[in-house]
Amino acid sequence: MLALLVAAMDSTAVGTALPAIGGELGNFSLYPWVFAGYLLTATTTVPIWGRLADIFGRKRVLFTGLSIFVGASVLCGAAPNMLALVVFRSVQGIGAGCLLPVTLTVVGDLFPMRQRARVQGLFSGMWAVASIIGPLLGATFVSTIGWRWIFDINVPIGLGCAGLLWTYQDRPHGSRVPIDWTGAALLTTGVALLLLGFGAGSSGDAPSWPAIGTALLILGAFVLVERRQANPTVPLRFLLHPVIGPALLAAILAGTLMFGLTSYVPLYVQGALGGSPYQAGAAIAPLSLGWPAAAVLSGRLLVRAGYQRLVVVGAAIMVVGTVLFASAPRVPAVLWLAIAVFVIGFGMGMLQTPLLIVLQSVVDWRNRGAVTALNQFSRTIGGAIGVALMGVLILAEIHATAVARGLDPASFSNPLQYTLHRSSLSRSSRSLVAVGVHSLNWVFLALAAATLATAIGIALRSPRQRA
């Protein structure tokens, strides 16, 4: 739990301090890469870390990832300029890509079904703690001893985590198998280009189709290489498994919906409704509260109700939340949106914990790390790509509506500009933003409905759990 907390808290604390960091280090053009570089490496390395944990054992790999994360934190705290900070943050992301999947794999190893269900819920609660403590900690450091302590604080926490981990008795992992370096390189390069092509999860940049096309070619080569490997980085046979395949699809859909809400609810509140950043934060914050609350509850209900029922109930709650979101009135819109977002987050929490239990229950120890990592990887990739495609849809709707109203569509090239200049927006401009964001209502409903259909398929195909 401590390893998961330090990674989650680092990502939430840095956002608060970025203005102060940019003011001191300069080179503001690299500002977005403090996040994007971290996201790229933290995402692309997840499947590799999961596979390494299956080959070399959980303890050794988790120690390695923790060491990289803590070491890079020290370098981030000592960064002399923005370029160095971007590089060190990218290295830090490599370590962060290990902490979550391998930690959750350890939980799957240590606990039988009855205990694992409750413990996984507590682990999900760490994200809620981080979402509250992280920004406050970042603001405190910036206003007192300096922003560099946001990274330096990871050192004592990481050392404490390593001390606790030292007592963990890892399971013997048997004979060594060769590492699929070719597949790992192709996967990392392909996913990195794919994320870059889609703007690394940004809702404000147009996709780069040449980068996306190149990424697809590289990922195609990756599939061909993996099919011939005896010990592949990503065992592709899992994608055809009657339970694992649909579970990963549900993770992709849920991740797309989650990232989409995080990106576009603030845009709607500030750009269309003319609300303040505080109101935008108040509208999206319940997502971080509903998820862990439901995760803890689902952990307690799982053994009695069965994960088959919980994944269906969670997906159904997500549908209810998206219906509320799509029917939000103009007044009081922020309160209505906050309630709808909380319901969606609650449904996600009710879905994701049982989903992880499903994945870990249908494979043996030797493949549990890879499957756990694929779950996280699917959610992140779905979110990053989905948000970019939603941005394309919003711009298309805004441009079409602008042309129909006799306005210049070139004036509406980036929907995020409205959150920066909301005070000077005319009523017609706000109306255009509302049109663009409302175009996502059917997308959100479709995602939730597809998640529900997938969850029903998982429930029908998955075996009954053993306590």
C-alpha positions as CSV (number, residue, x, y, z in Angstrom):
1,M,0.0,0.0,0.0
2,L,2.9,2.3,0.7
3,A,4.5,1.7,-2.7
4,L,1.2,2.4,-4.4
5,L,0.6,5.6,-2.3
6,V,4.0,7.1,-3.1
7,A,3.5,6.7,-6.8
8,A,-0.1,8.0,-6.8
9,M,0.8,10.9,-4.5
10,D,3.7,12.0,-6.6
11,S,1.5,12.3,-9.7
12,T,-1.1,14.4,-7.9
13,A,1.3,16.6,-6.0
14,V,3.4,17.7,-9.1
15,G,0.4,19.3,-10.8
16,T,0.0,21.8,-8.0
17,A,3.7,22.8,-8.2
18,L,4.1,23.1,-12.0
19,P,3.6,26.9,-12.2
20,A,6.3,27.4,-9.6
21,I,8.6,24.9,-11.3
22,G,8.1,26.6,-14.7
23,G,8.7,30.0,-13.1
24,E,12.1,28.9,-11.6
25,L,13.4,26.6,-14.4
26,G,12.1,28.5,-17.4
27,N,11.8,27.0,-20.9
28,F,8.1,27.0,-20.7
29,S,7.7,25.2,-24.0
30,L,8.8,22.0,-22.3
31,Y,6.2,22.5,-19.6
32,P,3.7,19.9,-21.0
33,W,6.4,17.2,-21.2
34,V,6.8,17.1,-17.4
35,F,3.5,15.2,-17.5
36,A,3.7,13.7,-21.0
37,G,7.2,12.1,-20.5
38,Y,6.1,10.6,-17.3
39,L,2.9,9.2,-18.8
40,L,4.7,7.8,-21.8
41,T,7.2,5.8,-19.8
42,A,4.8,4.8,-17.1
43,T,2.4,3.4,-19.7
44,T,4.8,1.7,-22.1
45,T,6.7,-0.2,-19.5
46,V,3.8,-1.7,-17.6
47,P,3.5,-4.9,-19.7
48,I,7.3,-5.4,-19.5
49,W,7.4,-5.1,-15.7
50,G,4.5,-7.5,-15.4
51,R,6.3,-10.1,-17.5
52,L,9.6,-9.6,-15.6
53,A,7.8,-10.2,-12.4
54,D,6.6,-13.6,-13.7
55,I,10.2,-14.5,-14.8
56,F,12.3,-13.2,-11.9
57,G,9.8,-13.1,-9.1
58,R,7.9,-10.2,-7.5
59,K,10.3,-9.1,-4.8
60,R,13.4,-8.6,-7.0
61,V,11.4,-6.8,-9.7
62,L,9.5,-4.6,-7.2
63,F,12.8,-3.6,-5.5
64,T,14.2,-2.7,-8.9
65,G,11.2,-0.5,-9.9
66,L,11.2,1.1,-6.5
67,S,14.9,1.9,-6.7
68,I,14.4,3.5,-10.2
69,F,11.5,5.5,-8.9
70,V,13.3,6.8,-5.8
71,G,16.6,7.4,-7.6
72,A,14.8,9.4,-10.3
73,S,13.0,11.4,-7.6
74,V,16.3,12.5,-6.2
75,L,17.4,13.6,-9.7
76,C,14.1,15.4,-10.2
77,G,14.6,17.3,-7.0
78,A,18.0,18.4,-8.1
79,A,17.1,19.2,-11.7
80,P,19.0,22.4,-12.9
81,N,16.7,23.2,-15.8
82,M,13.4,22.1,-17.4
83,L,15.0,19.8,-19.9
84,A,16.7,17.9,-17.1
85,L,13.4,17.7,-15.2
86,V,11.6,16.2,-18.2
87,V,14.3,13.6,-18.7
88,F,14.3,12.7,-15.0
89,R,10.5,12.6,-14.9
90,S,10.6,10.2,-17.8
91,V,13.0,7.9,-15.9
92,Q,10.7,8.2,-12.8
93,G,7.8,7.0,-15.0
94,I,9.8,3.8,-15.7
95,G,9.9,3.0,-12.0
96,A,6.2,4.1,-11.6
97,G,5.2,1.7,-14.3
98,C,6.4,-1.2,-12.1
99,L,4.9,-0.2,-8.7
100,L,1.2,-0.5,-9.4
101,P,1.0,-3.8,-11.5
102,V,3.6,-5.7,-9.5
103,T,2.2,-4.5,-6.1
104,L,-1.3,-5.7,-7.1
105,T,0.3,-9.0,-8.3
106,V,1.8,-9.5,-4.9
107,V,-1.6,-9.0,-3.4
108,G,-3.0,-11.7,-5.7
109,D,-0.2,-14.0,-4.6
110,L,-0.5,-13.4,-0.8
111,F,-4.2,-13.6,-0.2
112,P,-6.9,-16.2,-1.1
113,M,-10.1,-15.0,-2.6
114,R,-12.0,-14.0,0.6
115,Q,-9.1,-11.8,1.9
116,R,-7.9,-10.6,-1.5
117,A,-11.3,-9.0,-2.3
118,R,-11.1,-6.8,0.8
119,V,-7.4,-5.9,0.5
120,Q,-7.8,-4.9,-3.2
121,G,-10.5,-2.4,-2.1
122,L,-8.1,-0.9,0.4
123,F,-5.5,-0.6,-2.3
124,S,-7.9,1.3,-4.5
125,G,-8.6,3.6,-1.5
126,M,-4.9,4.7,-1.7
127,W,-5.8,6.7,-4.9
128,A,-8.4,8.6,-2.9
129,V,-5.9,9.4,-0.2
130,A,-3.4,10.5,-2.8
131,S,-5.9,12.7,-4.6
132,I,-6.5,14.6,-1.3
133,I,-3.1,14.6,0.2
134,G,-1.1,15.1,-3.0
135,P,-2.3,18.6,-4.0
136,L,-2.2,19.8,-0.4
137,L,1.3,18.5,0.1
138,G,2.4,20.1,-3.2
139,A,0.9,23.5,-2.2
140,T,2.5,23.3,1.2
141,F,6.0,22.6,-0.1
142,V,5.7,25.3,-2.8
143,S,4.7,27.9,-0.2
144,T,7.3,26.9,2.4
145,I,10.5,24.9,1.8
146,G,10.3,24.8,-2.0
147,W,8.9,22.6,-4.8
148,R,11.9,20.3,-4.9
149,W,10.7,18.6,-1.7
150,I,7.8,17.2,-3.7
151,F,10.3,14.8,-5.2
152,D,12.6,14.5,-2.2
153,I,9.8,13.3,0.1
154,N,9.7,10.1,-2.0
155,V,13.1,9.1,-0.6
156,P,12.2,8.4,3.1
157,I,8.8,6.9,2.0
158,G,10.6,4.7,-0.6
159,L,13.2,3.6,2.0
160,G,10.4,2.7,4.4
161,C,8.6,0.7,1.7
162,A,11.8,-1.1,0.9
163,G,12.3,-2.0,4.6
164,L,8.9,-3.5,4.8
165,L,9.3,-5.3,1.5
166,W,12.5,-6.9,2.7
167,T,10.6,-9.3,4.9
168,Y,8.4,-10.5,2.1
169,Q,9.1,-14.2,1.3
170,D,8.8,-14.5,-2.5
171,R,7.7,-17.7,-4.1
172,P,10.4,-19.6,-5.9
173,H,10.0,-18.8,-9.6
174,G,11.7,-21.9,-11.0
175,S,13.9,-22.0,-14.1
176,R,14.9,-18.8,-15.9
177,V,13.5,-18.2,-19.4
178,P,15.1,-15.8,-22.0
179,I,13.7,-12.3,-22.1
180,D,12.0,-11.2,-25.3
181,W,14.0,-8.1,-25.9
182,T,12.8,-7.7,-29.5
183,G,9.2,-7.8,-28.5
184,A,9.8,-5.4,-25.6
185,A,11.5,-2.9,-27.8
186,L,8.8,-3.1,-30.5
187,L,6.0,-2.7,-27.9
188,T,7.7,0.2,-26.2
189,T,8.4,2.1,-29.5
190,G,4.9,1.4,-30.9
191,V,3.0,2.4,-27.8
192,A,5.1,5.5,-27.4
193,L,4.5,6.6,-31.0
194,L,0.8,5.8,-30.6
195,L,0.5,8.0,-27.4
196,L,2.5,10.8,-29.1
197,G,0.3,10.6,-32.2
198,F,-2.8,10.9,-30.1
199,G,-1.3,13.8,-28.0
200,A,-0.3,11.7,-25.0
201,G,-3.8,11.9,-23.6
202,S,-4.2,15.6,-24.2
203,S,-7.6,16.9,-25.3
204,G,-6.2,20.0,-26.9
205,D,-3.9,18.7,-29.7
206,A,-4.9,17.3,-33.0
207,P,-3.8,13.7,-33.7
208,S,-0.7,13.2,-35.8
209,W,-1.8,10.6,-38.3
210,P,1.7,9.8,-39.6
211,A,2.9,9.0,-36.1
212,I,-0.2,6.9,-35.5
213,G,0.3,5.0,-38.8
214,T,3.9,4.3,-38.0
215,A,2.9,3.1,-34.6
216,L,0.4,0.7,-36.0
217,L,3.0,-0.7,-38.4
218,I,5.4,-1.3,-35.5
219,L,2.7,-2.8,-33.3
220,G,1.8,-5.1,-36.2
221,A,5.4,-6.2,-36.3
222,F,5.2,-6.8,-32.6
223,V,2.3,-9.1,-33.0
224,L,4.1,-11.1,-35.6
225,V,7.2,-11.4,-33.4
226,E,5.2,-12.4,-30.3
227,R,3.4,-15.1,-32.2
228,R,6.7,-16.8,-32.8
229,Q,8.2,-16.4,-29.3
230,A,8.2,-19.2,-26.8
231,N,8.2,-16.7,-24.0
232,P,6.6,-13.5,-25.3
233,T,6.6,-10.2,-23.5
234,V,2.8,-10.2,-23.9
235,P,1.2,-13.6,-24.2
236,L,-1.2,-12.9,-27.0
237,R,-3.2,-16.0,-26.2
238,F,-4.7,-14.2,-23.3
239,L,-6.5,-11.8,-25.7
240,L,-8.4,-14.8,-27.0
241,H,-9.3,-16.2,-23.6
242,P,-13.1,-16.2,-23.0
243,V,-12.7,-14.3,-19.7
244,I,-9.5,-12.3,-20.0
245,G,-10.2,-10.8,-23.4
246,P,-13.6,-9.4,-22.4
247,A,-12.2,-8.2,-19.1
248,L,-9.5,-6.3,-20.8
249,L,-12.0,-4.8,-23.2
250,A,-14.1,-3.6,-20.2
251,A,-11.0,-2.0,-18.8
252,I,-10.3,-0.2,-22.1
253,L,-13.9,1.1,-22.2
254,A,-14.0,2.1,-18.5
255,G,-10.6,3.9,-18.9
256,T,-11.9,5.8,-21.9
257,L,-14.9,7.0,-20.0
258,M,-12.9,7.9,-16.9
259,F,-10.3,9.9,-18.8
260,G,-12.9,11.5,-21.0
261,L,-14.8,12.8,-18.0
262,T,-11.6,14.1,-16.3
263,S,-10.8,16.0,-19.5
264,Y,-14.1,17.4,-20.6
265,V,-16.2,18.0,-17.5
266,P,-13.8,20.9,-16.5
267,L,-14.0,22.2,-20.2
268,Y,-17.8,22.2,-20.1
269,V,-18.0,23.9,-16.7
270,Q,-15.5,26.6,-17.5
271,G,-15.9,27.0,-21.3
272,A,-19.7,26.5,-21.7
273,L,-21.1,27.5,-18.3
274,G,-18.6,30.2,-17.6
275,G,-17.8,28.6,-14.2
276,S,-14.6,29.1,-12.2
277,P,-11.7,26.6,-11.9
278,Y,-13.0,25.9,-8.4
279,Q,-16.4,24.9,-9.7
280,A,-14.8,22.8,-12.4
281,G,-12.8,21.0,-9.8
282,A,-15.9,20.5,-7.6
283,A,-17.7,18.9,-10.6
284,I,-15.0,16.4,-11.3
285,A,-13.7,15.7,-7.8
286,P,-16.5,13.2,-6.9
287,L,-15.0,10.8,-9.4
288,S,-12.0,10.3,-7.1
289,L,-14.4,9.8,-4.2
290,G,-16.9,7.4,-5.7
291,W,-14.3,5.0,-7.1
292,P,-12.5,4.1,-3.8
293,A,-15.7,4.1,-1.8
294,A,-17.2,1.5,-4.1
295,A,-13.9,-0.4,-4.3
296,V,-13.9,-0.9,-0.6
297,L,-17.6,-1.9,-0.6
298,S,-17.2,-4.3,-3.5
299,G,-14.4,-6.0,-1.6
300,R,-16.7,-6.7,1.3
301,L,-19.5,-7.9,-0.9
302,L,-17.5,-9.9,-3.4
303,V,-17.3,-13.2,-1.6
304,R,-21.0,-13.2,-0.8
305,A,-22.4,-11.8,-4.0
306,G,-19.7,-13.2,-6.4
307,Y,-17.7,-11.1,-8.8
308,Q,-20.0,-12.1,-11.7
309,R,-22.8,-10.1,-10.2
310,L,-20.7,-7.2,-9.1
311,V,-19.2,-6.5,-12.5
312,V,-22.7,-6.3,-14.0
313,V,-24.0,-4.1,-11.2
314,G,-21.0,-1.8,-11.5
315,A,-21.4,-1.4,-15.2
316,A,-25.1,-0.8,-14.8
317,I,-24.4,1.9,-12.3
318,M,-22.1,3.5,-14.8
319,V,-24.9,3.5,-17.3
320,V,-27.2,5.3,-14.8
321,G,-24.5,7.8,-14.1
322,T,-24.0,8.6,-17.8
323,V,-27.7,9.0,-18.3
324,L,-27.7,11.6,-15.4
325,F,-24.7,13.3,-17.0
326,A,-26.3,13.5,-20.4
327,S,-29.5,15.0,-19.0
328,A,-27.8,17.6,-16.8
329,P,-29.9,20.9,-16.8
330,R,-28.3,24.3,-17.2
331,V,-29.2,25.2,-13.5
332,P,-27.9,23.9,-11.1
333,A,-25.5,22.2,-13.6
334,V,-22.4,22.0,-11.5
335,L,-24.2,20.2,-8.6
336,W,-26.0,17.9,-11.1
337,L,-22.8,17.1,-12.9
338,A,-21.0,16.4,-9.6
339,I,-23.7,13.9,-8.6
340,A,-23.6,12.2,-12.0
341,V,-19.8,12.0,-11.9
342,F,-19.9,10.5,-8.4
343,V,-22.4,7.8,-9.6
344,I,-20.1,7.0,-12.6
345,G,-17.1,6.8,-10.3
346,F,-19.0,4.6,-7.9
347,G,-19.9,2.2,-10.8
348,M,-16.3,2.1,-11.9
349,G,-15.1,1.2,-8.4
350,M,-17.7,-1.5,-8.2
351,L,-16.6,-2.8,-11.6
352,Q,-12.8,-2.6,-11.4
353,T,-12.0,-4.5,-8.2
354,P,-14.0,-7.6,-9.2
355,L,-12.6,-7.3,-12.7
356,L,-9.0,-7.6,-11.3
357,I,-10.1,-10.5,-9.2
358,V,-11.5,-12.2,-12.3
359,L,-8.2,-11.8,-14.2
360,Q,-6.0,-13.0,-11.3
361,S,-8.3,-16.0,-10.7
362,V,-8.2,-17.6,-14.2
363,V,-4.4,-17.7,-14.5
364,D,-1.6,-19.4,-12.5
365,W,1.3,-17.8,-10.7
366,R,3.6,-17.7,-13.7
367,N,1.2,-15.5,-15.7
368,R,-0.5,-13.4,-12.9
369,G,2.0,-10.6,-13.3
370,A,1.5,-10.2,-17.0
371,V,-2.3,-10.3,-16.7
372,T,-2.4,-7.8,-13.9
373,A,-0.2,-5.5,-15.9
374,L,-2.3,-5.9,-19.0
375,N,-5.4,-4.7,-17.0
376,Q,-3.7,-1.4,-16.0
377,F,-2.2,-1.0,-19.5
378,S,-5.6,-1.5,-21.2
379,R,-7.2,1.2,-19.0
380,T,-4.5,3.7,-19.6
381,I,-4.3,3.1,-23.3
382,G,-8.0,3.3,-23.7
383,G,-8.1,6.6,-21.8
384,A,-5.2,8.2,-23.7
385,I,-6.5,7.3,-27.2
386,G,-10.1,7.9,-26.3
387,V,-9.6,11.4,-25.0
388,A,-7.8,12.4,-28.2
389,L,-10.5,11.0,-30.4
390,M,-13.1,12.8,-28.3
391,G,-11.2,16.0,-29.0
392,V,-11.4,15.4,-32.7
393,L,-15.2,14.9,-32.4
394,I,-15.6,18.0,-30.3
395,L,-13.7,20.1,-32.9
396,A,-15.7,18.7,-35.7
397,E,-19.0,19.5,-34.0
398,I,-17.8,23.1,-33.1
399,H,-16.6,23.7,-36.7
400,A,-19.7,22.4,-38.3
401,T,-21.9,24.5,-36.0
402,A,-19.8,27.6,-36.5
403,V,-20.1,27.3,-40.3
404,A,-23.9,26.8,-39.9
405,R,-24.0,30.1,-37.9
406,G,-21.9,32.0,-40.3
407,L,-18.9,32.2,-38.0
408,D,-15.2,31.6,-38.8
409,P,-14.3,28.0,-37.8
410,A,-10.6,28.9,-37.7
411,S,-11.4,30.9,-34.5
412,F,-12.2,27.6,-32.7
413,S,-9.1,25.5,-33.3
414,N,-8.6,24.4,-29.7
415,P,-11.4,23.8,-27.3
416,L,-9.1,24.3,-24.3
417,Q,-8.7,28.0,-25.2
418,Y,-12.1,28.6,-23.7
419,T,-11.0,27.6,-20.3
420,L,-8.2,30.1,-20.4
421,H,-10.3,33.1,-21.7
422,R,-13.7,32.3,-20.4
423,S,-14.2,35.8,-19.1
424,S,-14.0,37.3,-22.6
425,L,-16.2,34.7,-24.3
426,S,-19.4,35.8,-26.0
427,R,-22.6,34.0,-25.4
428,S,-22.4,32.5,-28.9
429,S,-18.9,31.2,-28.3
430,R,-20.0,29.5,-25.0
431,S,-22.9,28.0,-26.9
432,L,-20.4,26.5,-29.4
433,V,-18.4,24.9,-26.6
434,A,-21.6,23.5,-25.2
435,V,-22.5,22.0,-28.6
436,G,-19.1,20.4,-28.8
437,V,-19.1,18.9,-25.4
438,H,-22.7,17.8,-25.6
439,S,-21.7,15.8,-28.7
440,L,-19.9,13.5,-26.3
441,N,-23.1,12.6,-24.4
442,W,-23.9,9.8,-26.8
443,V,-20.3,8.7,-26.8
444,F,-20.3,8.4,-23.0
445,L,-23.6,6.5,-23.1
446,A,-22.3,4.1,-25.8
447,L,-19.1,3.5,-23.7
448,A,-21.1,2.7,-20.6
449,A,-23.6,0.5,-22.5
450,A,-20.7,-1.4,-24.2
451,T,-19.1,-1.9,-20.7
452,L,-22.4,-3.3,-19.4
453,A,-22.7,-5.7,-22.3
454,T,-19.1,-6.8,-21.8
455,A,-19.6,-7.3,-18.1
456,I,-22.6,-9.5,-18.8
457,G,-20.4,-11.6,-21.1
458,I,-17.8,-11.9,-18.4
459,A,-20.4,-13.0,-15.9
460,L,-21.7,-15.7,-18.2
461,R,-18.3,-17.0,-19.1
462,S,-16.3,-16.8,-15.9
463,P,-16.0,-19.7,-13.4
464,R,-17.4,-19.4,-10.0
465,Q,-14.9,-18.0,-7.5
466,R,-13.3,-20.0,-4.7
467,A,-13.0,-18.4,-1.3
